[in-house]
Amino acid sequence: MKFVQDFLKDESGATAIEYGLIAALIAVAIIGGASSLGNNVAGTFSKVSGEIATANAK
């Protein structure tokens, strides 16, 4: 019976799970930010290349 009570009071695994969840949320935020930044950079390069093409055609 004491083993069961000790097992239910043990919270060492909960801390590891919490750190894992925090790390996962940070990873999701970084991936989302990098994706958004990549799309913005790609759009900027497309716009610049279009302007250069237009300027060279004149």
PyMOL Python script that loads the backbone (N, CA, C, O; Angstrom):
from pymol import cmd

cmd.read_pdbstr("""\
ATOM      1  N   MET A   1       0.833  -1.197   0.000  1.00  0.00           N
ATOM      2  CA  MET A   1       0.000   0.000   0.000  1.00  0.00           C
ATOM      3  C   MET A   1       0.874   1.257   0.000  1.00  0.00           C
ATOM      4  O   MET A   1       0.562   2.237  -0.677  1.00  0.00           O
ATOM      5  N   LYS A   2       1.967   1.221   0.760  1.00  0.00           N
ATOM      6  CA  LYS A   2       2.854   2.380   0.810  1.00  0.00           C
ATOM      7  C   LYS A   2       3.464   2.656  -0.560  1.00  0.00           C
ATOM      8  O   LYS A   2       3.668   3.811  -0.934  1.00  0.00           O
ATOM      9  N   PHE A   3       3.757   1.585  -1.312  1.00  0.00           N
ATOM     10  CA  PHE A   3       4.317   1.746  -2.649  1.00  0.00           C
ATOM     11  C   PHE A   3       3.364   2.531  -3.550  1.00  0.00           C
ATOM     12  O   PHE A   3       3.800   3.401  -4.304  1.00  0.00           O
ATOM     13  N   VAL A   4       2.084   2.233  -3.476  1.00  0.00           N
ATOM     14  CA  VAL A   4       1.086   2.916  -4.293  1.00  0.00           C
ATOM     15  C   VAL A   4       0.987   4.382  -3.893  1.00  0.00           C
ATOM     16  O   VAL A   4       0.901   5.252  -4.760  1.00  0.00           O
ATOM     17  N   GLN A   5       0.997   4.667  -2.597  1.00  0.00           N
ATOM     18  CA  GLN A   5       0.935   6.049  -2.128  1.00  0.00           C
ATOM     19  C   GLN A   5       2.165   6.831  -2.579  1.00  0.00           C
ATOM     20  O   GLN A   5       2.045   7.971  -3.029  1.00  0.00           O
ATOM     21  N   ASP A   6       3.345   6.228  -2.462  1.00  0.00           N
ATOM     22  CA  ASP A   6       4.568   6.889  -2.909  1.00  0.00           C
ATOM     23  C   ASP A   6       4.543   7.127  -4.416  1.00  0.00           C
ATOM     24  O   ASP A   6       4.982   8.171  -4.898  1.00  0.00           O
ATOM     25  N   PHE A   7       4.031   6.157  -5.144  1.00  0.00           N
ATOM     26  CA  PHE A   7       3.951   6.293  -6.598  1.00  0.00           C
ATOM     27  C   PHE A   7       3.029   7.445  -6.994  1.00  0.00           C
ATOM     28  O   PHE A   7       3.346   8.195  -7.918  1.00  0.00           O
ATOM     29  N   LEU A   8       1.914   7.595  -6.321  1.00  0.00           N
ATOM     30  CA  LEU A   8       0.971   8.662  -6.642  1.00  0.00           C
ATOM     31  C   LEU A   8       1.503  10.044  -6.265  1.00  0.00           C
ATOM     32  O   LEU A   8       1.120  11.038  -6.883  1.00  0.00           O
ATOM     33  N   LYS A   9       2.379  10.125  -5.262  1.00  0.00           N
ATOM     34  CA  LYS A   9       2.942  11.405  -4.831  1.00  0.00           C
ATOM     35  C   LYS A   9       4.155  11.822  -5.670  1.00  0.00           C
ATOM     36  O   LYS A   9       4.548  12.988  -5.649  1.00  0.00           O
ATOM     37  N   ASP A  10       4.747  10.878  -6.404  1.00  0.00           N
ATOM     38  CA  ASP A  10       5.952  11.159  -7.184  1.00  0.00           C
ATOM     39  C   ASP A  10       5.610  12.066  -8.359  1.00  0.00           C
ATOM     40  O   ASP A  10       4.781  11.706  -9.195  1.00  0.00           O
ATOM     41  N   GLU A  11       6.239  13.242  -8.435  1.00  0.00           N
ATOM     42  CA  GLU A  11       5.975  14.204  -9.503  1.00  0.00           C
ATOM     43  C   GLU A  11       7.192  14.445 -10.377  1.00  0.00           C
ATOM     44  O   GLU A  11       7.202  15.412 -11.139  1.00  0.00           O
ATOM     45  N   SER A  12       8.208  13.616 -10.302  1.00  0.00           N
ATOM     46  CA  SER A  12       9.423  13.852 -11.078  1.00  0.00           C
ATOM     47  C   SER A  12       9.174  13.733 -12.578  1.00  0.00           C
ATOM     48  O   SER A  12       9.792  14.461 -13.356  1.00  0.00           O
ATOM     49  N   GLY A  13       8.303  12.851 -12.998  1.00  0.00           N
ATOM     50  CA  GLY A  13       7.991  12.716 -14.413  1.00  0.00           C
ATOM     51  C   GLY A  13       7.198  13.894 -14.945  1.00  0.00           C
ATOM     52  O   GLY A  13       7.322  14.241 -16.120  1.00  0.00           O
ATOM     53  N   ALA A  14       6.390  14.510 -14.109  1.00  0.00           N
ATOM     54  CA  ALA A  14       5.578  15.651 -14.535  1.00  0.00           C
ATOM     55  C   ALA A  14       6.461  16.824 -14.937  1.00  0.00           C
ATOM     56  O   ALA A  14       6.147  17.544 -15.884  1.00  0.00           O
ATOM     57  N   THR A  15       7.560  17.016 -14.222  1.00  0.00           N
ATOM     58  CA  THR A  15       8.463  18.119 -14.554  1.00  0.00           C
ATOM     59  C   THR A  15       9.082  17.897 -15.926  1.00  0.00           C
ATOM     60  O   THR A  15       9.177  18.833 -16.720  1.00  0.00           O
ATOM     61  N   ALA A  16       9.502  16.678 -16.213  1.00  0.00           N
ATOM     62  CA  ALA A  16      10.092  16.381 -17.517  1.00  0.00           C
ATOM     63  C   ALA A  16       9.075  16.592 -18.634  1.00  0.00           C
ATOM     64  O   ALA A  16       9.427  17.094 -19.702  1.00  0.00           O
ATOM     65  N   ILE A  17       7.839  16.222 -18.405  1.00  0.00           N
ATOM     66  CA  ILE A  17       6.792  16.416 -19.410  1.00  0.00           C
ATOM     67  C   ILE A  17       6.549  17.907 -19.636  1.00  0.00           C
ATOM     68  O   ILE A  17       6.374  18.336 -20.776  1.00  0.00           O
ATOM     69  N   GLU A  18       6.535  18.692 -18.573  1.00  0.00           N
ATOM     70  CA  GLU A  18       6.333  20.129 -18.707  1.00  0.00           C
ATOM     71  C   GLU A  18       7.451  20.764 -19.531  1.00  0.00           C
ATOM     72  O   GLU A  18       7.187  21.591 -20.404  1.00  0.00           O
ATOM     73  N   TYR A  19       8.697  20.380 -19.256  1.00  0.00           N
ATOM     74  CA  TYR A  19       9.808  20.911 -20.042  1.00  0.00           C
ATOM     75  C   TYR A  19       9.695  20.486 -21.501  1.00  0.00           C
ATOM     76  O   TYR A  19      10.008  21.266 -22.400  1.00  0.00           O
ATOM     77  N   GLY A  20       9.257  19.277 -21.738  1.00  0.00           N
ATOM     78  CA  GLY A  20       9.066  18.816 -23.105  1.00  0.00           C
ATOM     79  C   GLY A  20       8.004  19.611 -23.838  1.00  0.00           C
ATOM     80  O   GLY A  20       8.174  19.944 -25.011  1.00  0.00           O
ATOM     81  N   LEU A  21       6.910  19.917 -23.158  1.00  0.00           N
ATOM     82  CA  LEU A  21       5.847  20.718 -23.774  1.00  0.00           C
ATOM     83  C   LEU A  21       6.318  22.140 -24.066  1.00  0.00           C
ATOM     84  O   LEU A  21       5.989  22.704 -25.110  1.00  0.00           O
ATOM     85  N   ILE A  22       7.082  22.717 -23.151  1.00  0.00           N
ATOM     86  CA  ILE A  22       7.613  24.060 -23.368  1.00  0.00           C
ATOM     87  C   ILE A  22       8.548  24.060 -24.573  1.00  0.00           C
ATOM     88  O   ILE A  22       8.474  24.957 -25.413  1.00  0.00           O
ATOM     89  N   ALA A  23       9.420  23.069 -24.665  1.00  0.00           N
ATOM     90  CA  ALA A  23      10.341  22.969 -25.800  1.00  0.00           C
ATOM     91  C   ALA A  23       9.574  22.804 -27.111  1.00  0.00           C
ATOM     92  O   ALA A  23       9.955  23.385 -28.127  1.00  0.00           O
ATOM     93  N   ALA A  24       8.503  22.020 -27.096  1.00  0.00           N
ATOM     94  CA  ALA A  24       7.696  21.824 -28.304  1.00  0.00           C
ATOM     95  C   ALA A  24       7.016  23.121 -28.728  1.00  0.00           C
ATOM     96  O   ALA A  24       6.963  23.429 -29.919  1.00  0.00           O
ATOM     97  N   LEU A  25       6.500  23.878 -27.778  1.00  0.00           N
ATOM     98  CA  LEU A  25       5.861  25.160 -28.116  1.00  0.00           C
ATOM     99  C   LEU A  25       6.863  26.155 -28.675  1.00  0.00           C
ATOM    100  O   LEU A  25       6.550  26.891 -29.610  1.00  0.00           O
ATOM    101  N   ILE A  26       8.065  26.185 -28.113  1.00  0.00           N
ATOM    102  CA  ILE A  26       9.107  27.073 -28.633  1.00  0.00           C
ATOM    103  C   ILE A  26       9.478  26.664 -30.051  1.00  0.00           C
ATOM    104  O   ILE A  26       9.666  27.522 -30.914  1.00  0.00           O
ATOM    105  N   ALA A  27       9.585  25.362 -30.299  1.00  0.00           N
ATOM    106  CA  ALA A  27       9.912  24.881 -31.644  1.00  0.00           C
ATOM    107  C   ALA A  27       8.839  25.277 -32.648  1.00  0.00           C
ATOM    108  O   ALA A  27       9.155  25.689 -33.764  1.00  0.00           O
ATOM    109  N   VAL A  28       7.576  25.156 -32.263  1.00  0.00           N
ATOM    110  CA  VAL A  28       6.479  25.540 -33.158  1.00  0.00           C
ATOM    111  C   VAL A  28       6.538  27.035 -33.466  1.00  0.00           C
ATOM    112  O   VAL A  28       6.315  27.441 -34.607  1.00  0.00           O
ATOM    113  N   ALA A  29       6.837  27.855 -32.457  1.00  0.00           N
ATOM    114  CA  ALA A  29       6.945  29.300 -32.673  1.00  0.00           C
ATOM    115  C   ALA A  29       8.101  29.629 -33.612  1.00  0.00           C
ATOM    116  O   ALA A  29       7.960  30.482 -34.489  1.00  0.00           O
ATOM    117  N   ILE A  30       9.234  28.965 -33.440  1.00  0.00           N
ATOM    118  CA  ILE A  30      10.387  29.217 -34.305  1.00  0.00           C
ATOM    119  C   ILE A  30      10.085  28.796 -35.740  1.00  0.00           C
ATOM    120  O   ILE A  30      10.416  29.517 -36.680  1.00  0.00           O
ATOM    121  N   ILE A  31       9.467  27.644 -35.911  1.00  0.00           N
ATOM    122  CA  ILE A  31       9.126  27.166 -37.257  1.00  0.00           C
ATOM    123  C   ILE A  31       8.143  28.126 -37.933  1.00  0.00           C
ATOM    124  O   ILE A  31       8.299  28.444 -39.112  1.00  0.00           O
ATOM    125  N   GLY A  32       7.149  28.579 -37.201  1.00  0.00           N
ATOM    126  CA  GLY A  32       6.185  29.527 -37.765  1.00  0.00           C
ATOM    127  C   GLY A  32       6.833  30.840 -38.148  1.00  0.00           C
ATOM    128  O   GLY A  32       6.546  31.391 -39.211  1.00  0.00           O
ATOM    129  N   GLY A  33       7.708  31.347 -37.292  1.00  0.00           N
ATOM    130  CA  GLY A  33       8.404  32.599 -37.598  1.00  0.00           C
ATOM    131  C   GLY A  33       9.332  32.467 -38.786  1.00  0.00           C
ATOM    132  O   GLY A  33       9.395  33.361 -39.630  1.00  0.00           O
ATOM    133  N   ALA A  34      10.055  31.359 -38.861  1.00  0.00           N
ATOM    134  CA  ALA A  34      10.971  31.148 -39.982  1.00  0.00           C
ATOM    135  C   ALA A  34      10.208  30.995 -41.292  1.00  0.00           C
ATOM    136  O   ALA A  34      10.646  31.488 -42.332  1.00  0.00           O
ATOM    137  N   SER A  35       9.083  30.320 -41.242  1.00  0.00           N
ATOM    138  CA  SER A  35       8.263  30.157 -42.444  1.00  0.00           C
ATOM    139  C   SER A  35       7.735  31.499 -42.930  1.00  0.00           C
ATOM    140  O   SER A  35       7.772  31.791 -44.126  1.00  0.00           O
ATOM    141  N   SER A  36       7.253  32.300 -42.017  1.00  0.00           N
ATOM    142  CA  SER A  36       6.739  33.617 -42.375  1.00  0.00           C
ATOM    143  C   SER A  36       7.849  34.497 -42.933  1.00  0.00           C
ATOM    144  O   SER A  36       7.655  35.194 -43.930  1.00  0.00           O
ATOM    145  N   LEU A  37       8.995  34.466 -42.298  1.00  0.00           N
ATOM    146  CA  LEU A  37      10.132  35.258 -42.765  1.00  0.00           C
ATOM    147  C   LEU A  37      10.570  34.796 -44.151  1.00  0.00           C
ATOM    148  O   LEU A  37      10.881  35.618 -45.013  1.00  0.00           O
ATOM    149  N   GLY A  38      10.594  33.489 -44.363  1.00  0.00           N
ATOM    150  CA  GLY A  38      10.969  32.951 -45.670  1.00  0.00           C
ATOM    151  C   GLY A  38      10.025  33.402 -46.767  1.00  0.00           C
ATOM    152  O   GLY A  38      10.464  33.748 -47.864  1.00  0.00           O
ATOM    153  N   ASN A  39       8.736  33.400 -46.483  1.00  0.00           N
ATOM    154  CA  ASN A  39       7.758  33.860 -47.471  1.00  0.00           C
ATOM    155  C   ASN A  39       7.939  35.341 -47.781  1.00  0.00           C
ATOM    156  O   ASN A  39       7.822  35.748 -48.937  1.00  0.00           O
ATOM    157  N   ASN A  40       8.222  36.145 -46.769  1.00  0.00           N
ATOM    158  CA  ASN A  40       8.435  37.578 -46.985  1.00  0.00           C
ATOM    159  C   ASN A  40       9.686  37.826 -47.822  1.00  0.00           C
ATOM    160  O   ASN A  40       9.685  38.675 -48.713  1.00  0.00           O
ATOM    161  N   VAL A  41      10.744  37.088 -47.534  1.00  0.00           N
ATOM    162  CA  VAL A  41      11.986  37.245 -48.294  1.00  0.00           C
ATOM    163  C   VAL A  41      11.779  36.823 -49.746  1.00  0.00           C
ATOM    164  O   VAL A  41      12.248  37.496 -50.663  1.00  0.00           O
ATOM    165  N   ALA A  42      11.087  35.726 -49.950  1.00  0.00           N
ATOM    166  CA  ALA A  42      10.812  35.255 -51.311  1.00  0.00           C
ATOM    167  C   ALA A  42       9.991  36.292 -52.080  1.00  0.00           C
ATOM    168  O   ALA A  42      10.259  36.537 -53.256  1.00  0.00           O
ATOM    169  N   GLY A  43       9.013  36.892 -51.443  1.00  0.00           N
ATOM    170  CA  GLY A  43       8.216  37.929 -52.086  1.00  0.00           C
ATOM    171  C   GLY A  43       9.037  39.151 -52.437  1.00  0.00           C
ATOM    172  O   GLY A  43       8.858  39.746 -53.499  1.00  0.00           O
ATOM    173  N   THR A  44       9.935  39.523 -51.546  1.00  0.00           N
ATOM    174  CA  THR A  44      10.800  40.678 -51.804  1.00  0.00           C
ATOM    175  C   THR A  44      11.716  40.404 -52.988  1.00  0.00           C
ATOM    176  O   THR A  44      11.879  41.268 -53.849  1.00  0.00           O
ATOM    177  N   PHE A  45      12.317  39.218 -53.049  1.00  0.00           N
ATOM    178  CA  PHE A  45      13.187  38.877 -54.176  1.00  0.00           C
ATOM    179  C   PHE A  45      12.409  38.848 -55.488  1.00  0.00           C
ATOM    180  O   PHE A  45      12.919  39.280 -56.522  1.00  0.00           O
ATOM    181  N   SER A  46      11.196  38.349 -55.452  1.00  0.00           N
ATOM    182  CA  SER A  46      10.365  38.328 -56.665  1.00  0.00           C
ATOM    183  C   SER A  46      10.071  39.747 -57.137  1.00  0.00           C
ATOM    184  O   SER A  46      10.135  40.041 -58.331  1.00  0.00           O
ATOM    185  N   LYS A  47       9.750  40.618 -56.194  1.00  0.00           N
ATOM    186  CA  LYS A  47       9.451  42.006 -56.549  1.00  0.00           C
ATOM    187  C   LYS A  47      10.686  42.689 -57.132  1.00  0.00           C
ATOM    188  O   LYS A  47      10.590  43.395 -58.136  1.00  0.00           O
ATOM    189  N   VAL A  48      11.838  42.482 -56.509  1.00  0.00           N
ATOM    190  CA  VAL A  48      13.077  43.098 -56.987  1.00  0.00           C
ATOM    191  C   VAL A  48      13.437  42.568 -58.369  1.00  0.00           C
ATOM    192  O   VAL A  48      13.829  43.342 -59.242  1.00  0.00           O
ATOM    193  N   SER A  49      13.310  41.256 -58.579  1.00  0.00           N
ATOM    194  CA  SER A  49      13.646  40.695 -59.892  1.00  0.00           C
ATOM    195  C   SER A  49      12.686  41.218 -60.967  1.00  0.00           C
ATOM    196  O   SER A  49      13.099  41.442 -62.105  1.00  0.00           O
ATOM    197  N   GLY A  50      11.435  41.409 -60.623  1.00  0.00           N
ATOM    198  CA  GLY A  50      10.472  41.989 -61.561  1.00  0.00           C
ATOM    199  C   GLY A  50      10.812  43.419 -61.913  1.00  0.00           C
ATOM    200  O   GLY A  50      10.698  43.821 -63.071  1.00  0.00           O
ATOM    201  N   GLU A  51      11.231  44.193 -60.922  1.00  0.00           N
ATOM    202  CA  GLU A  51      11.625  45.580 -61.188  1.00  0.00           C
ATOM    203  C   GLU A  51      12.864  45.640 -62.057  1.00  0.00           C
ATOM    204  O   GLU A  51      12.960  46.494 -62.938  1.00  0.00           O
ATOM    205  N   ILE A  52      13.804  44.755 -61.827  1.00  0.00           N
ATOM    206  CA  ILE A  52      15.023  44.729 -62.640  1.00  0.00           C
ATOM    207  C   ILE A  52      14.694  44.344 -64.082  1.00  0.00           C
ATOM    208  O   ILE A  52      15.226  44.929 -65.025  1.00  0.00           O
ATOM    209  N   ALA A  53      13.816  43.361 -64.243  1.00  0.00           N
ATOM    210  CA  ALA A  53      13.424  42.930 -65.578  1.00  0.00           C
ATOM    211  C   ALA A  53      12.716  44.071 -66.316  1.00  0.00           C
ATOM    212  O   ALA A  53      12.935  44.275 -67.510  1.00  0.00           O
ATOM    213  N   THR A  54      11.879  44.801 -65.606  1.00  0.00           N
ATOM    214  CA  THR A  54      11.160  45.920 -66.212  1.00  0.00           C
ATOM    215  C   THR A  54      12.133  47.039 -66.598  1.00  0.00           C
ATOM    216  O   THR A  54      12.004  47.638 -67.666  1.00  0.00           O
ATOM    217  N   ALA A  55      13.099  47.314 -65.730  1.00  0.00           N
ATOM    218  CA  ALA A  55      14.077  48.371 -65.992  1.00  0.00           C
ATOM    219  C   ALA A  55      14.964  47.994 -67.174  1.00  0.00           C
ATOM    220  O   ALA A  55      15.326  48.866 -67.964  1.00  0.00           O
ATOM    221  N   ASN A  56      15.323  46.720 -67.316  1.00  0.00           N
ATOM    222  CA  ASN A  56      16.166  46.293 -68.429  1.00  0.00           C
ATOM    223  C   ASN A  56      15.410  46.278 -69.746  1.00  0.00           C
ATOM    224  O   ASN A  56      16.029  46.392 -70.804  1.00  0.00           O
ATOM    225  N   ALA A  57      14.092  46.141 -69.713  1.00  0.00           N
ATOM    226  CA  ALA A  57      13.285  46.088 -70.939  1.00  0.00           C
ATOM    227  C   ALA A  57      13.117  47.467 -71.548  1.00  0.00           C
ATOM    228  O   ALA A  57      12.799  47.577 -72.732  1.00  0.00           O
ATOM    229  N   LYS A  58      13.320  48.514 -70.779  1.00  0.00           N
ATOM    230  CA  LYS A  58      13.105  49.886 -71.273  1.00  0.00           C
ATOM    231  C   LYS A  58      14.238  50.360 -72.101  1.00  0.00           C
ATOM    232  O   LYS A  58      14.214  51.489 -72.591  1.00  0.00           O
TER     233      LYS A  58
END
""", "prot")
cmd.dss("prot")
cmd.show_as("cartoon", "prot")
cmd.util.cbc("prot")
cmd.orient("prot")
